[in-house]
Amino acid sequence: MASSLFPAEYLDARARYRAFMEEHVYPHEGAIGREDDAALALVDDLRGRARAARLWAPHVPPEAGGTGLGFLYYACLNEEIGRSTYAQLVFGCQAPDAGNAEILHLLGTDEQKERFLRPLVAGEVRSFFSMTEPEVSGSDPTLLRTRAVRDGDEWVIDGHKWFSSGAEGAGFAVVFAVSDPDAKPHRRGTMILVPVDTPGVEVVRPVPVLGHRGRGWSTHCEVTYTGVRVPVENTLGGEGDAFAIAQKRLGPGRIHHVMRWLGQMQRAFELMCRYANEREAFGGPLAEKQTVQNWIADSAAEIQACRLLTMDAAQKIDEGSEARVEVSLLKFYAARILCDVIDRAIQVHGARGLTDETPLAAMALQARGARIYDGPDEVHRMVVARRILRTFREGDGWAFS
């Protein structure tokens, strides 16, 4: 991405994040990755440094307690933040808290913002988004079974969720529950804010993913709700708005993921190129082998395509567009490129790439999930194709812009 596409203010901010990462994040990645008590204490210390450096919460604007200036600004920063899987935690912009903060800022009442948003953005509590259920397909929210029934001035919630990321140790959940099973499919659900200490909420277990259990913020939990009572005032948005709110949350959440993947891709690419120049085999450096050259050329083209797609979608969202086609297209394309670039970098490193001598193995472990969470690739391809084909049926055709 040519730097001229970013205002000088954005580039200056990105340089400050880069300097902070080099001084405080990269040297501590191994320690943070152990996720023990010492790691959590280290993260707290680094968070304090990030706040002092005015680098905290770049995903939300100052009126919500952050330092953000919009999606394009955040995309620009994430070419640095995204390079480390731990940096988002250090800067207070980790998933799922970032997405939850955005919908609370957009849709929360004044009381909800004071009770839930303010401490969330301040880093005083964590949250989770409780939508996916083990009994039904996670890619089709119209099938969800968790129920919320009105009883006077309270909701009574019963249900079973999993992949509620970050639920272990979190302060509250944003729960997608069916409040009117007889309504049209996309009007059946309501979003409800549920404090975790409410009787009937049980975080059953962290579900290990690819052999990784995680701790606290990095867990993916099974959660049950049994006769959970919360005030109707905890409704986020209006009754029946859950599907629309999920789209408002997951759309930006998807592009947030891709922003971070840009940093991952670029870091893997740099490691691949440096190692190809340094490592010799069969009479010369790996950089002279045609297969390696092809990998490097393909990766450069694909990363640049992802960057341009990301910045285009971010700018459209800043301008008020839903950009649903752009985000879906970007999500499935970037997820594949992320996996491909990291895989090529590992292959160039050989057995070293499978070890903790480089960040590549940890990056690969997380990258594979990119093709599934927030909607599998196949669903996003379907969304893109259906919307494009509809424009042709309506006589206008699809305009690339």
C-alpha positions as CSV (number, residue, x, y, z in Angstrom):
1,M,0.0,0.0,0.0
2,A,1.5,3.3,-1.1
3,S,2.0,5.5,1.9
4,S,0.3,8.4,0.0
5,L,-3.0,6.6,0.6
6,F,-2.6,7.3,4.3
7,P,-2.6,10.8,5.9
8,A,0.6,11.8,7.6
9,E,-1.2,11.5,10.9
10,Y,-1.8,7.8,10.4
11,L,1.7,7.1,9.3
12,D,3.1,9.0,12.4
13,A,0.9,6.9,14.6
14,R,1.9,3.7,12.9
15,A,5.6,4.6,13.5
16,R,4.9,5.0,17.2
17,Y,3.3,1.6,17.4
18,R,6.2,0.1,15.5
19,A,8.7,1.6,18.0
20,F,6.6,0.3,21.0
21,M,6.4,-3.2,19.5
22,E,10.1,-3.3,18.9
23,E,11.0,-2.2,22.4
24,H,8.3,-3.9,24.5
25,V,6.4,-6.6,22.6
26,Y,8.7,-8.6,20.4
27,P,11.3,-9.2,23.2
28,H,8.5,-10.6,25.4
29,E,6.6,-12.8,23.0
30,G,7.9,-16.1,24.4
31,A,7.2,-15.0,28.0
32,I,3.6,-13.9,27.1
33,G,3.0,-17.0,25.2
34,R,3.4,-19.2,28.3
35,E,0.2,-17.7,29.6
36,D,1.1,-18.3,33.2
37,D,0.8,-15.9,36.1
38,A,4.1,-14.2,35.2
39,A,2.8,-13.7,31.7
40,L,-0.4,-12.1,32.9
41,A,1.6,-9.8,35.2
42,L,3.8,-8.9,32.2
43,V,0.8,-8.1,30.1
44,D,-0.6,-5.8,32.8
45,D,2.8,-4.0,32.9
46,L,2.9,-3.6,29.1
47,R,-0.7,-2.4,29.1
48,G,0.2,0.4,31.5
49,R,3.1,1.4,29.2
50,A,0.8,1.4,26.2
51,R,-1.7,3.7,28.1
52,A,1.1,6.0,29.1
53,A,2.2,6.2,25.5
54,R,-1.3,7.1,24.4
55,L,-1.5,3.9,22.3
56,W,-4.5,2.4,24.1
57,A,-7.7,1.1,22.4
58,P,-7.2,2.3,18.8
59,H,-10.3,0.5,17.7
60,V,-12.8,2.9,19.3
61,P,-12.9,6.7,19.3
62,P,-12.0,9.0,22.1
63,E,-15.6,9.5,23.2
64,A,-15.7,5.8,23.9
65,G,-12.5,5.9,25.8
66,G,-10.1,4.9,23.0
67,T,-7.7,6.6,20.6
68,G,-9.2,5.5,17.3
69,L,-9.9,7.6,14.2
70,G,-11.9,5.1,12.1
71,F,-11.4,1.9,10.2
72,L,-8.8,3.0,7.7
73,Y,-6.7,4.4,10.6
74,Y,-7.1,1.1,12.4
75,A,-6.2,-0.9,9.3
76,C,-3.0,1.2,8.9
77,L,-2.0,0.6,12.5
78,N,-2.6,-3.1,12.3
79,E,0.1,-3.6,9.7
80,E,2.2,-3.2,12.9
81,I,-0.1,-4.4,15.7
82,G,-1.0,-7.6,13.7
83,R,2.6,-8.7,13.4
84,S,2.5,-10.2,16.9
85,T,-0.4,-12.4,18.1
86,Y,-0.1,-10.8,21.5
87,A,0.0,-7.1,20.6
88,Q,-3.7,-6.7,20.4
89,L,-3.9,-7.7,24.1
90,V,-1.2,-5.2,25.0
91,F,-3.0,-2.4,23.3
92,G,-6.4,-3.3,24.6
93,C,-7.9,-4.1,21.2
94,Q,-8.2,-7.9,21.4
95,A,-11.1,-9.9,20.1
96,P,-13.8,-10.4,21.2
97,D,-13.7,-7.3,23.3
98,A,-13.0,-5.0,20.4
99,G,-16.2,-6.1,18.6
100,N,-18.3,-6.0,21.8
101,A,-17.0,-2.5,22.5
102,E,-18.0,-1.3,19.1
103,I,-21.6,-2.5,19.3
104,L,-22.0,-1.1,22.8
105,H,-20.7,2.2,21.6
106,L,-23.1,2.2,18.7
107,L,-26.2,0.7,20.3
108,G,-25.8,0.9,24.1
109,T,-27.9,3.1,26.3
110,D,-26.2,5.6,28.6
111,E,-26.6,3.2,31.5
112,Q,-25.2,0.3,29.5
113,K,-22.2,2.3,28.4
114,E,-21.4,3.3,31.9
115,R,-21.8,-0.2,33.3
116,F,-20.4,-2.3,30.5
117,L,-18.6,-0.2,27.9
118,R,-16.5,2.1,30.1
119,P,-14.8,-0.7,32.1
120,L,-14.4,-2.8,29.0
121,V,-12.5,-0.2,27.0
122,A,-10.5,0.7,30.1
123,G,-9.3,-2.9,30.4
124,E,-10.9,-3.3,33.8
125,V,-13.0,-6.3,32.6
126,R,-13.1,-8.7,29.7
127,S,-16.2,-9.8,27.8
128,F,-17.3,-12.5,25.4
129,F,-19.8,-12.9,22.5
130,S,-22.1,-15.9,23.2
131,M,-23.7,-17.0,19.9
132,T,-22.4,-20.3,18.5
133,E,-24.1,-23.5,19.8
134,P,-22.8,-27.1,19.6
135,E,-26.2,-28.6,18.6
136,V,-26.7,-26.4,15.4
137,S,-24.6,-25.0,12.6
138,G,-22.7,-21.9,13.7
139,S,-22.9,-20.4,10.3
140,D,-26.7,-20.2,10.3
141,P,-27.9,-18.0,13.3
142,T,-31.6,-18.7,12.3
143,L,-31.1,-22.2,13.8
144,L,-30.1,-21.1,17.3
145,R,-32.0,-22.6,20.2
146,T,-31.0,-20.6,23.3
147,R,-34.2,-19.0,24.6
148,A,-34.9,-15.8,26.4
149,V,-38.5,-15.5,27.8
150,R,-40.0,-12.3,29.3
151,D,-41.1,-12.6,32.9
152,G,-42.3,-9.2,33.9
153,D,-39.3,-6.8,33.9
154,E,-36.8,-9.7,33.4
155,W,-35.4,-12.0,30.8
156,V,-35.1,-15.6,31.7
157,I,-32.4,-17.3,29.6
158,D,-31.8,-21.0,29.1
159,G,-29.4,-22.4,26.6
160,H,-26.1,-24.0,25.7
161,K,-23.2,-22.2,23.9
162,W,-19.7,-22.9,22.9
163,F,-16.7,-21.2,21.2
164,S,-17.6,-18.3,23.5
165,S,-14.0,-16.9,23.2
166,G,-12.5,-15.4,26.2
167,A,-15.3,-16.4,28.6
168,E,-12.9,-17.8,31.2
169,G,-12.5,-14.9,33.7
170,A,-14.7,-12.5,31.7
171,G,-17.0,-10.0,33.4
172,F,-20.0,-10.2,31.1
173,A,-21.4,-11.7,27.9
174,V,-23.3,-10.5,24.9
175,V,-25.8,-13.3,24.4
176,F,-27.7,-14.1,21.3
177,A,-31.0,-15.7,22.4
178,V,-34.3,-16.5,20.6
179,S,-37.0,-14.3,22.2
180,D,-39.8,-14.9,19.7
181,P,-39.6,-18.3,18.0
182,D,-42.7,-17.5,15.9
183,A,-41.3,-14.4,14.3
184,K,-39.7,-14.4,10.9
185,P,-36.3,-16.1,11.0
186,H,-34.2,-12.9,11.1
187,R,-36.4,-11.3,13.8
188,R,-36.5,-14.2,16.3
189,G,-33.4,-13.2,18.3
190,T,-32.5,-10.6,20.8
191,M,-29.1,-9.5,22.2
192,I,-28.8,-9.4,25.9
193,L,-26.0,-8.3,28.2
194,V,-25.4,-10.9,30.9
195,P,-23.0,-10.4,33.8
196,V,-21.1,-13.7,34.3
197,D,-21.7,-13.7,38.1
198,T,-25.5,-13.9,37.5
199,P,-26.9,-17.1,39.0
200,G,-27.3,-19.8,36.4
201,V,-24.3,-18.8,34.2
202,E,-21.7,-21.6,34.1
203,V,-18.5,-21.5,32.1
204,V,-18.2,-25.2,31.7
205,R,-14.8,-25.6,30.2
206,P,-12.4,-24.1,27.7
207,V,-12.6,-26.2,24.5
208,P,-9.0,-27.0,23.4
209,V,-8.4,-25.9,19.8
210,L,-5.7,-27.7,17.7
211,G,-4.3,-29.0,21.0
212,H,-4.2,-25.5,22.6
213,R,-6.2,-25.0,25.8
214,G,-5.3,-21.4,26.4
215,R,-5.9,-19.3,29.5
216,G,-8.3,-16.5,30.1
217,W,-8.4,-14.2,27.1
218,S,-7.3,-17.0,24.7
219,T,-9.8,-19.6,25.6
220,H,-12.8,-20.8,23.6
221,C,-15.4,-21.9,26.1
222,E,-18.5,-24.0,26.5
223,V,-21.1,-22.0,28.5
224,T,-24.5,-22.9,29.8
225,Y,-27.4,-20.6,30.9
226,T,-29.9,-22.2,33.3
227,G,-32.8,-20.0,34.4
228,V,-30.6,-16.9,34.1
229,R,-32.5,-13.8,35.1
230,V,-31.4,-10.3,34.0
231,P,-33.3,-7.0,33.7
232,V,-35.0,-6.2,30.5
233,E,-32.9,-3.0,30.6
234,N,-29.9,-5.3,29.6
235,T,-31.4,-5.6,26.1
236,L,-28.8,-4.4,23.6
237,G,-30.7,-2.6,20.8
238,G,-34.3,-3.6,20.4
239,E,-36.1,-6.9,20.8
240,G,-35.7,-9.0,17.6
241,D,-32.6,-7.0,16.5
242,A,-30.1,-9.8,17.3
243,F,-29.5,-10.9,13.7
244,A,-29.0,-7.3,12.5
245,I,-26.7,-6.5,15.5
246,A,-24.7,-9.7,14.8
247,Q,-24.1,-8.5,11.3
248,K,-23.1,-5.0,12.6
249,R,-20.7,-6.7,15.0
250,L,-19.3,-9.5,12.8
251,G,-18.8,-7.4,9.7
252,P,-16.4,-5.0,11.4
253,G,-15.0,-8.0,13.4
254,R,-14.2,-9.8,10.2
255,I,-12.2,-6.8,8.8
256,H,-10.5,-6.5,12.2
257,H,-9.3,-10.0,11.8
258,V,-8.0,-9.3,8.3
259,M,-6.3,-6.2,9.4
260,R,-4.3,-8.2,11.9
261,W,-3.6,-10.9,9.3
262,L,-1.9,-8.3,7.2
263,G,0.7,-7.9,9.9
264,Q,1.0,-11.7,10.1
265,M,1.5,-12.1,6.4
266,Q,4.1,-9.4,6.2
267,R,6.1,-10.8,9.1
268,A,6.0,-14.3,7.7
269,F,7.0,-12.9,4.3
270,E,10.0,-11.0,5.7
271,L,11.1,-14.1,7.6
272,M,10.9,-16.2,4.5
273,C,12.9,-13.7,2.4
274,R,15.6,-13.2,5.0
275,Y,16.1,-16.9,5.6
276,A,16.1,-17.7,1.8
277,N,19.0,-15.3,1.4
278,E,20.9,-16.7,4.4
279,R,20.4,-20.4,4.1
280,E,22.5,-22.4,1.7
281,A,21.7,-25.9,0.3
282,F,22.7,-27.8,-2.9
283,G,25.4,-25.4,-3.9
284,G,23.8,-22.0,-3.2
285,P,21.3,-20.0,-1.2
286,L,17.7,-21.0,-1.2
287,A,16.9,-17.7,-2.8
288,E,18.4,-19.0,-6.0
289,K,16.0,-21.9,-6.2
290,Q,13.1,-21.4,-8.6
291,T,10.5,-22.8,-6.4
292,V,11.4,-20.5,-3.6
293,Q,11.4,-17.6,-6.0
294,N,7.9,-18.5,-7.1
295,W,6.7,-18.7,-3.5
296,I,8.2,-15.2,-2.8
297,A,6.7,-13.7,-6.0
298,D,3.3,-15.2,-5.4
299,S,3.3,-14.1,-1.8
300,A,4.2,-10.5,-2.6
301,A,1.4,-10.3,-5.2
302,E,-1.2,-11.9,-2.8
303,I,-0.2,-9.8,0.2
304,Q,-0.5,-6.6,-1.8
305,A,-3.9,-7.7,-3.1
306,C,-5.1,-8.3,0.5
307,R,-3.8,-4.9,1.5
308,L,-5.6,-3.1,-1.2
309,L,-8.8,-5.0,-0.6
310,T,-8.6,-4.3,3.1
311,M,-8.0,-0.5,2.8
312,D,-10.8,-0.3,0.2
313,A,-13.3,-2.0,2.5
314,A,-12.1,0.1,5.5
315,Q,-12.5,3.3,3.6
316,K,-16.0,2.4,2.5
317,I,-17.0,1.6,6.1
318,D,-15.7,4.9,7.2
319,E,-17.8,6.5,4.5
320,G,-20.9,4.8,5.9
321,S,-21.2,1.9,3.5
322,E,-22.2,-1.6,4.8
323,A,-19.5,-3.0,2.5
324,R,-20.9,-6.5,3.1
325,V,-19.7,-7.9,-0.2
326,E,-16.3,-6.3,0.1
327,V,-15.9,-7.6,3.7
328,S,-17.0,-11.1,2.8
329,L,-14.8,-11.2,-0.3
330,L,-11.9,-10.0,1.7
331,K,-12.5,-12.4,4.6
332,F,-12.3,-15.6,2.5
333,Y,-9.5,-14.4,0.2
334,A,-7.3,-13.1,3.0
335,A,-7.8,-16.2,5.2
336,R,-6.5,-18.4,2.4
337,I,-3.5,-16.1,1.7
338,L,-2.7,-16.0,5.4
339,C,-2.4,-19.8,5.5
340,D,-0.5,-20.0,2.2
341,V,2.1,-17.4,3.1
342,I,2.8,-18.8,6.5
343,D,3.0,-22.3,5.1
344,R,5.5,-21.2,2.4
345,A,7.6,-19.5,5.1
346,I,7.6,-22.6,7.2
347,Q,8.6,-24.7,4.2
348,V,11.5,-22.4,3.4
349,H,12.7,-22.7,7.1
350,G,12.4,-26.5,6.9
351,A,12.3,-28.2,10.3
352,R,13.3,-25.0,12.0
353,G,9.9,-23.6,10.9
354,L,8.1,-26.2,13.0
355,T,9.9,-25.1,16.2
356,D,9.6,-22.2,18.5
357,E,12.9,-20.8,17.2
358,T,10.7,-18.6,15.0
359,P,7.1,-17.3,15.5
360,L,6.0,-19.2,12.4
361,A,4.7,-22.4,14.1
362,A,2.5,-20.4,16.5
363,M,1.3,-18.2,13.6
364,A,0.3,-21.3,11.6
365,L,-1.6,-22.8,14.6
366,Q,-3.8,-19.7,14.7
367,A,-4.0,-19.1,11.0
368,R,-5.9,-22.3,10.3
369,G,-8.9,-21.1,12.3
370,A,-9.1,-18.0,10.0
371,R,-11.0,-20.0,7.4
372,I,-13.7,-21.0,9.9
373,Y,-14.4,-18.4,12.5
374,D,-16.7,-15.5,11.8
375,G,-18.1,-17.6,9.0
376,P,-16.4,-20.3,7.0
377,D,-15.0,-19.5,3.6
378,E,-17.8,-21.3,1.8
379,V,-20.5,-19.1,3.4
380,H,-18.6,-15.9,2.4
381,R,-18.2,-17.1,-1.1
382,M,-21.9,-17.8,-1.2
383,V,-22.7,-14.3,0.1
384,V,-20.5,-12.6,-2.5
385,A,-21.9,-14.7,-5.4
386,R,-25.5,-14.3,-4.4
387,R,-25.2,-10.5,-4.1
388,I,-23.3,-10.1,-7.4
389,L,-25.8,-12.3,-9.3
390,R,-28.7,-10.4,-7.9
391,T,-27.4,-7.2,-9.4
392,F,-27.4,-8.9,-12.8
393,R,-30.9,-10.2,-12.3
394,E,-32.0,-6.6,-11.5
395,G,-30.4,-5.4,-14.7
396,D,-27.6,-3.3,-13.3
397,G,-24.7,-5.7,-13.1
398,W,-21.8,-5.6,-10.7
399,A,-19.6,-2.4,-10.7
400,F,-16.1,-2.8,-9.5
401,S,-15.3,0.4,-7.6
